[in-house]
Amino acid sequence: MILDCIVTVFALKMMQDRAVAEVETRYKDDFVDNLISGSFYSEASIIERACYLGYNLNQPHQVLVINFDTPPRSLTQPGRDERQYLHFKNQLVEVIKAAINSCNRHGMIAAKK
């Protein structure tokens, strides 16, 4: 009976951690989107948000934007669906994260639809 309680508590904690991670990811994605598009209220507000996320915008940064106007040809063939395109995009994000980490860099990656 104790083991059942422990399993339940552990599952609830994992669900809570996942929800927090999803909110953090959404917040970072919105921040990067606002920063790149220039749609923020003031410089102070964007600097405050950056500090909250652990970034100092007073230091030089490099930005890489990858935009697919249309999905890659290999994903537009008959029989392919949007799930496969999203899977491809997620794999691309993971490769970029790994590359940044292998260079011992601190980076923020945001993926939009």
C-alpha positions as CSV (number, residue, x, y, z in Angstrom):
1,M,0.0,0.0,0.0
2,I,2.9,2.4,0.8
3,L,4.4,1.6,-2.6
4,D,1.1,2.5,-4.3
5,C,1.2,5.9,-2.6
6,I,4.8,6.5,-3.5
7,V,4.1,5.7,-7.1
8,T,1.1,8.1,-7.1
9,V,3.1,10.9,-5.6
10,F,5.9,10.3,-8.0
11,A,3.5,10.4,-11.0
12,L,2.0,13.6,-9.8
13,K,5.4,15.2,-9.3
14,M,6.4,14.2,-12.9
15,M,3.2,15.7,-14.2
16,Q,3.8,18.9,-12.3
17,D,7.4,19.1,-13.6
18,R,6.2,18.6,-17.2
19,A,3.6,21.4,-16.8
20,V,6.3,23.7,-15.5
21,A,8.6,22.9,-18.3
22,E,5.9,23.5,-20.9
23,V,5.1,26.9,-19.4
24,E,8.8,27.8,-19.3
25,T,9.2,26.7,-23.0
26,R,6.2,28.7,-24.0
27,Y,7.5,31.8,-22.1
28,K,10.9,31.5,-23.8
29,D,9.4,31.0,-27.2
30,D,7.2,34.1,-26.8
31,F,10.3,36.1,-25.6
32,V,12.4,35.1,-28.6
33,D,9.5,35.8,-31.0
34,N,8.9,39.2,-29.5
35,L,12.6,40.0,-29.5
36,I,13.1,39.0,-33.1
37,S,9.9,40.7,-34.4
38,G,10.5,43.8,-32.3
39,S,7.1,43.6,-30.7
40,F,7.7,44.6,-27.1
41,Y,6.5,47.5,-25.0
42,S,9.8,49.0,-24.1
43,E,13.5,48.2,-24.0
44,A,13.2,48.0,-20.2
45,S,10.5,45.3,-20.4
46,I,12.5,43.1,-22.8
47,I,15.6,43.5,-20.7
48,E,13.7,42.6,-17.6
49,R,12.3,39.5,-19.3
50,A,15.7,38.5,-20.5
51,C,17.2,38.8,-17.0
52,Y,14.3,36.7,-15.7
53,L,15.3,34.0,-18.2
54,G,19.0,34.3,-17.3
55,Y,20.2,36.3,-20.3
56,N,22.1,39.6,-20.3
57,L,21.2,41.5,-23.4
58,N,24.0,44.0,-22.8
59,Q,26.4,41.4,-24.0
60,P,26.8,40.6,-27.7
61,H,24.7,37.7,-29.0
62,Q,24.4,35.7,-32.2
63,V,21.1,34.8,-33.7
64,L,20.2,32.0,-36.0
65,V,16.7,32.0,-37.6
66,I,15.6,29.1,-39.6
67,N,12.4,29.6,-41.5
68,F,10.6,27.1,-43.8
69,D,8.3,29.0,-46.1
70,T,7.2,25.6,-47.2
71,P,7.9,22.2,-45.7
72,P,11.0,20.4,-47.1
73,R,10.2,18.4,-50.3
74,S,10.8,15.1,-48.5
75,L,7.9,16.0,-46.2
76,T,5.4,17.1,-48.9
77,Q,5.3,13.8,-50.7
78,P,2.0,12.0,-50.8
79,G,1.3,10.1,-47.6
80,R,3.1,12.5,-45.3
81,D,1.2,14.5,-42.7
82,E,1.7,17.4,-40.4
83,R,2.8,15.1,-37.5
84,Q,5.8,14.0,-39.5
85,Y,6.7,17.7,-40.3
86,L,6.5,18.5,-36.6
87,H,8.6,15.5,-35.8
88,F,11.2,16.7,-38.3
89,K,11.1,20.2,-36.7
90,N,11.6,18.8,-33.2
91,Q,14.5,16.7,-34.4
92,L,16.1,19.8,-35.9
93,V,15.7,21.7,-32.6
94,E,17.3,18.8,-30.8
95,V,20.3,18.7,-33.2
96,I,20.8,22.5,-32.7
97,K,20.6,22.1,-28.9
98,A,23.2,19.4,-29.0
99,A,25.5,21.5,-31.2
100,I,25.2,24.5,-28.9
101,N,25.9,22.3,-25.9
102,S,28.9,20.7,-27.5
103,C,30.4,24.1,-28.0
104,N,29.8,24.9,-24.3
105,R,27.5,27.8,-25.2
106,H,24.4,29.0,-23.4
107,G,21.6,29.3,-25.9
108,M,17.9,29.8,-26.1
109,I,16.0,27.9,-28.8
110,A,12.5,28.7,-29.7
111,A,10.4,26.7,-32.2
112,K,7.2,28.1,-33.7
113,K,4.7,26.5,-36.0
